[in-house]
C-alpha cells in the first residue's frame, strides 16, 4: 500500500510539472497582449542612415547618441558614419548608405553646397533625406532640424556687447566656410554688432574650422598681430577653448572676454571656472532624437514640418 501511494504521488507531481511547462511554452492570448501593445510606427526592418560631419567633436558625438537612443526606442537600426569634416568622404559615406538600401538618410553636412549631389542621388533612389544642425543648399530635403543659428549668433553678440560696456576690440573665429552654421552664426553676430553695438570694432576675422587645435594656432597668430583684444566670439566651443589656451600661454587671458557656442561639457566646465564668459547652449541630443522621430513619422505616412527649431539658451 505504501508503495502504491508513493507511485501515485510521483505520477501526480509529474502531471503538475508537465502542465506548468505547457503553459510557459504556449502563452494564452491574455498573456501575449502586453507585447502586442508595443508598436513600431512603421514596418519592421527599417534602417536609418546618419551621416555626421565629424565624430572628433563632442557636440556631434552627443547628437549621434541622441539619435541612437531614439532609434533604440523605435526598434529600428541606425547606421552612423563619420565624414571627418571631408566633403569627399561624406559623399562616399552617403553613396554607401544608398547602396545598403537604408529607409531614410539623416545628414549633418560638412558643406551646404557640396552635399547637394549626394542628396540628389538619394532623391533618385527614392530615399527621403533629413538635415540636422546644418542645412543644404539644394536637393529635396523633407525636413531640417536645427537651432536658430542666426538667433544664437545674435545672442552671443548681445552678451559680448554688454560685457564690454558697448565698446572694445573684438576677434571673430569663424567655422568651416560653406556650412550653414558658420554662415548663420556669423550673420547673427555681425548684424547685432553693426546695428546695436557700434562702439565695438571687429579687428580680425579668421576661420579655425570648428577645430580646437586650429582655434589655438589661429589665435596665437592673432595675439601676436593684435596688441589689444577685449573680446572673442567663436562659432563653436572647440575653437574658443583653443583660443583660451593660446591666451593663457601668452599671459593675456585675464584681459579678454571669451564667448563660445554649443555648450559642450568642456565649455560648461570653463564657464564654471571663469575661463569662458558664456556659451550659447544648443541641445545636440535633442536634435538627434528629433531627427530620428521626424524620419520615422514621415516613413509612417505622417505629415512633418519642413523645419523643426530646437531651443537655445545661454
C-alpha positions as CSV (number, residue, x, y, z in Angstrom):
1,X,0.0,0.0,0.0
2,X,2.8,2.4,0.9
3,X,4.5,1.7,-2.5
4,X,1.2,2.4,-4.3
5,X,0.8,5.8,-2.5
6,X,4.4,6.8,-3.4
7,X,3.7,5.8,-7.0
8,X,0.5,7.9,-7.2
9,X,2.3,10.9,-5.6
10,X,5.1,10.7,-8.1
11,X,2.7,10.5,-11.0
12,X,0.7,13.4,-9.7
13,X,3.9,15.5,-9.3
14,X,4.9,14.7,-12.9
15,X,1.5,15.7,-14.2
16,X,1.6,19.1,-12.4
17,X,5.1,19.8,-13.8
18,X,4.1,18.9,-17.3
19,X,1.0,21.2,-17.1
20,X,3.2,24.1,-15.9
21,X,5.7,23.5,-18.7
22,X,2.9,23.5,-21.3
23,X,1.6,26.9,-20.0
24,X,5.1,28.5,-20.4
25,X,5.6,27.3,-23.9
26,X,2.2,28.2,-25.2
27,X,1.0,31.5,-23.6
28,X,-2.6,32.5,-23.7
29,X,-3.9,35.5,-25.7
30,X,-4.2,37.4,-22.4
31,X,-0.6,36.8,-21.5
32,X,0.6,37.9,-25.0
33,X,-1.4,41.1,-25.0
34,X,1.1,43.4,-23.4
35,X,3.8,42.6,-26.0
36,X,1.3,43.4,-28.8
37,X,0.7,46.9,-27.3
38,X,4.3,48.0,-28.2
39,X,4.2,49.0,-31.8
40,X,6.9,50.3,-34.2
41,X,5.5,53.3,-36.1
42,X,6.4,51.7,-39.5
43,X,7.0,48.2,-40.8
44,X,9.8,46.2,-39.2
45,X,13.2,46.1,-40.9
46,X,13.5,49.9,-41.1
47,X,17.2,51.1,-41.2
48,X,18.1,54.7,-40.9
49,X,21.5,56.2,-42.0
50,X,23.1,59.0,-40.0
51,X,25.9,60.9,-41.7
52,X,27.8,63.2,-39.3
53,X,30.3,65.8,-40.3
54,X,32.8,64.6,-37.7
55,X,33.0,62.4,-34.6
56,X,36.0,64.3,-33.4
57,X,33.8,67.0,-31.9
58,X,31.9,66.1,-28.7
59,X,28.8,68.1,-30.0
60,X,28.3,65.6,-32.8
61,X,29.1,62.6,-30.6
62,X,26.2,63.7,-28.4
63,X,24.0,64.3,-31.4
64,X,24.7,60.8,-32.5
65,X,23.9,59.4,-29.1
66,X,20.6,61.2,-29.1
67,X,19.7,59.7,-32.5
68,X,20.8,56.2,-31.3
69,X,18.6,56.4,-28.2
70,X,15.6,57.4,-30.3
71,X,16.3,54.6,-32.8
72,X,16.5,52.1,-30.0
73,X,13.2,53.3,-28.6
74,X,11.6,53.0,-32.1
75,X,13.0,49.5,-32.5
76,X,14.9,50.3,-35.7
77,X,18.5,50.1,-36.9
78,X,20.7,53.2,-37.1
79,X,23.9,53.2,-39.2
80,X,26.2,56.1,-38.2
81,X,29.0,57.2,-40.5
82,X,31.8,59.8,-40.0
83,X,32.7,62.3,-42.7
84,X,35.8,63.5,-40.8
85,X,35.0,67.1,-42.0
86,X,35.7,66.0,-45.6
87,X,33.0,66.6,-48.2
88,X,34.5,63.8,-50.4
89,X,34.4,61.3,-47.6
90,X,30.8,62.4,-46.8
91,X,29.8,61.8,-50.4
92,X,31.3,58.3,-50.3
93,X,29.6,57.6,-47.0
94,X,26.2,58.6,-48.3
95,X,26.7,56.6,-51.5
96,X,27.4,53.5,-49.3
97,X,24.2,54.2,-47.3
98,X,22.2,54.4,-50.6
99,X,23.7,51.1,-51.8
100,X,22.8,49.5,-48.5
101,X,19.2,50.5,-49.1
102,X,18.5,52.5,-46.0
103,X,15.0,53.6,-45.4
104,X,16.0,57.3,-44.8
105,X,19.1,59.4,-44.5
106,X,19.8,62.0,-41.8
107,X,22.8,64.2,-42.7
108,X,24.8,66.8,-40.9
109,X,26.5,68.4,-44.0
110,X,30.2,69.3,-44.0
111,X,29.4,71.9,-46.7
112,X,26.0,73.2,-47.8
113,X,26.8,73.2,-51.5
114,X,29.0,70.0,-51.7
115,X,26.3,67.9,-50.1
116,X,23.7,68.7,-52.9
117,X,24.8,65.9,-55.4
118,X,24.6,63.3,-52.6
119,X,21.1,64.4,-51.6
120,X,20.1,64.3,-55.3
121,X,21.4,60.7,-55.5
122,X,19.3,59.8,-52.5
123,X,16.3,61.5,-54.1
124,X,16.8,59.5,-57.3
125,X,16.9,56.3,-55.2
126,X,13.7,57.2,-53.5
127,X,15.3,57.6,-50.1
128,X,14.0,60.6,-48.1
129,X,16.6,63.0,-46.7
130,X,16.6,65.0,-43.5
131,X,19.2,67.6,-42.5
132,X,20.3,68.1,-38.9
133,X,22.1,71.1,-37.3
134,X,23.4,72.2,-40.7
135,X,21.4,72.8,-43.8
136,X,21.9,72.0,-47.5
137,X,21.8,74.5,-50.4
138,X,19.8,72.2,-52.7
139,X,18.3,68.8,-53.3
140,X,14.9,67.6,-52.0
141,X,15.1,67.7,-48.2
142,X,12.0,66.5,-46.3
143,X,12.8,68.4,-43.1
144,X,15.5,70.4,-41.3
145,X,16.1,70.0,-37.6
146,X,18.3,72.7,-36.0
147,X,18.7,75.5,-33.7
148,X,18.1,79.0,-35.0
149,X,21.8,79.8,-35.5
150,X,21.1,83.4,-36.6
151,X,19.4,84.0,-33.3
152,X,22.2,82.2,-31.4
153,X,24.8,84.4,-33.1
154,X,22.8,87.5,-32.1
155,X,22.5,86.2,-28.5
156,X,26.3,85.9,-28.4
157,X,26.7,89.4,-29.8
158,X,24.4,91.0,-27.3
159,X,26.2,89.2,-24.4
160,X,29.6,90.3,-25.6
161,X,28.5,93.9,-26.2
162,X,27.1,94.1,-22.7
163,X,30.2,92.5,-21.2
164,X,32.4,95.1,-22.9
165,X,30.2,98.0,-22.0
166,X,29.4,98.7,-25.6
167,X,32.9,99.3,-26.9
168,X,36.2,97.5,-27.5
169,X,38.2,95.4,-30.0
170,X,36.8,92.0,-30.8
171,X,38.0,89.0,-32.7
172,X,35.7,86.5,-34.5
173,X,36.8,82.9,-35.0
174,X,34.7,81.5,-37.9
175,X,33.6,77.9,-38.5
176,X,34.1,75.9,-41.7
177,X,33.4,78.1,-44.7
178,X,30.4,76.9,-46.6
179,X,28.5,75.4,-43.6
180,X,25.1,76.9,-42.8
181,X,26.1,77.0,-39.1
182,X,29.1,79.3,-39.7
183,X,27.2,81.5,-42.1
184,X,24.2,81.9,-39.8
185,X,26.0,82.4,-36.6
186,X,28.3,84.9,-38.2
187,X,25.3,86.7,-39.6
188,X,23.5,87.0,-36.3
189,X,26.6,88.1,-34.5
190,X,27.7,90.7,-37.1
191,X,24.2,92.1,-37.6
192,X,23.9,92.6,-33.9
193,X,27.3,94.3,-33.6
194,X,26.8,96.6,-36.5
195,X,23.3,97.5,-35.5
196,X,23.2,97.6,-31.8
197,X,26.8,97.8,-30.7
198,X,28.6,100.3,-33.0
199,X,31.2,101.0,-30.3
200,X,32.7,97.6,-30.9
201,X,35.3,97.1,-33.6
202,X,35.9,93.7,-35.2
203,X,39.6,93.8,-35.6
204,X,40.1,90.2,-37.0
205,X,38.0,87.5,-38.6
206,X,39.6,84.2,-39.4
207,X,38.4,80.6,-39.8
208,X,39.6,77.9,-37.4
209,X,37.3,75.3,-39.0
210,X,35.3,74.4,-35.8
211,X,38.5,72.8,-34.5
212,X,40.2,73.2,-31.1
213,X,43.8,72.8,-32.3
214,X,43.2,75.3,-35.1
215,X,41.5,77.7,-32.7
216,X,44.7,77.6,-30.6
217,X,47.1,78.2,-33.5
218,X,45.0,80.8,-35.3
219,X,44.5,82.8,-32.1
220,X,48.2,82.6,-31.3
221,X,48.9,84.4,-34.6
222,X,46.1,86.9,-33.9
223,X,47.5,87.6,-30.4
224,X,50.9,88.4,-32.0
225,X,49.4,90.7,-34.5
226,X,46.9,92.5,-32.2
227,X,48.3,94.1,-29.0
228,X,44.8,95.0,-27.8
229,X,42.0,92.4,-27.8
230,X,39.0,92.9,-25.5
231,X,36.7,90.1,-26.6
232,X,36.5,87.0,-28.8
233,X,33.5,85.2,-30.2
234,X,33.9,81.8,-31.8
235,X,31.3,80.0,-33.8
236,X,31.7,76.9,-31.6
237,X,33.2,75.9,-28.3
238,X,36.0,73.9,-29.7
239,X,37.6,77.0,-31.3
240,X,37.0,79.2,-28.2
241,X,38.6,76.6,-25.9
242,X,41.7,76.6,-28.2
243,X,41.8,80.4,-28.1
244,X,41.6,80.4,-24.3
245,X,44.5,78.0,-24.2
246,X,46.6,80.3,-26.5
247,X,45.7,83.4,-24.5
248,X,46.7,81.7,-21.2
249,X,50.1,80.7,-22.7
250,X,50.6,84.3,-23.8
251,X,49.5,85.6,-20.3
252,X,46.6,87.6,-21.8
253,X,43.6,85.6,-20.9
254,X,42.6,87.9,-18.0
255,X,42.1,90.9,-20.3
256,X,39.8,89.1,-22.8
257,X,36.1,88.2,-22.6
258,X,35.6,84.8,-24.4
259,X,32.2,83.7,-25.8
260,X,31.5,80.3,-27.4
261,X,28.7,78.4,-29.0
262,X,27.3,74.9,-28.3
263,X,27.7,74.4,-24.5
264,X,29.7,71.1,-24.8
265,X,30.8,69.7,-21.4
266,X,34.3,71.2,-21.6
267,X,32.9,74.7,-22.3
268,X,30.4,74.4,-19.4
269,X,33.3,73.5,-17.1
270,X,35.2,76.5,-18.4
271,X,32.3,78.8,-17.6
272,X,32.2,77.3,-14.1
273,X,35.9,78.1,-13.6
274,X,35.5,81.6,-15.1
275,X,37.8,81.0,-18.1
276,X,34.8,81.3,-20.5
277,X,32.4,84.1,-20.0
278,X,29.4,82.4,-21.8
279,X,28.4,79.8,-24.4
280,X,25.2,79.6,-26.4
281,X,23.6,76.3,-25.4
282,X,22.4,74.1,-28.1
283,X,20.8,70.7,-27.5
284,X,22.5,68.2,-29.7
285,X,21.0,65.1,-28.2
286,X,17.5,66.6,-28.8
287,X,18.4,67.3,-32.4
288,X,19.4,63.7,-32.9
289,X,16.3,62.5,-31.2
290,X,14.0,64.7,-33.2
291,X,15.8,63.8,-36.4
292,X,15.0,60.1,-35.9
293,X,11.5,60.8,-34.7
294,X,10.8,63.1,-37.7
295,X,12.1,60.5,-40.1
296,X,10.0,57.7,-38.6
297,X,6.9,59.9,-38.7
298,X,7.5,60.6,-42.4
299,X,8.1,56.9,-43.1
300,X,4.9,56.1,-41.3
301,X,2.9,58.4,-43.6
302,X,2.6,61.4,-41.3
303,X,3.0,65.0,-42.4
304,X,6.1,66.7,-40.9
305,X,7.1,70.3,-40.7
306,X,9.9,71.3,-43.1
307,X,11.7,73.0,-40.2
308,X,11.8,71.9,-36.5
309,X,13.6,74.5,-34.3
310,X,15.5,73.4,-31.2
311,X,15.5,75.8,-28.3
312,X,18.7,77.8,-27.5
313,X,19.9,79.1,-24.1
314,X,22.9,81.0,-22.7
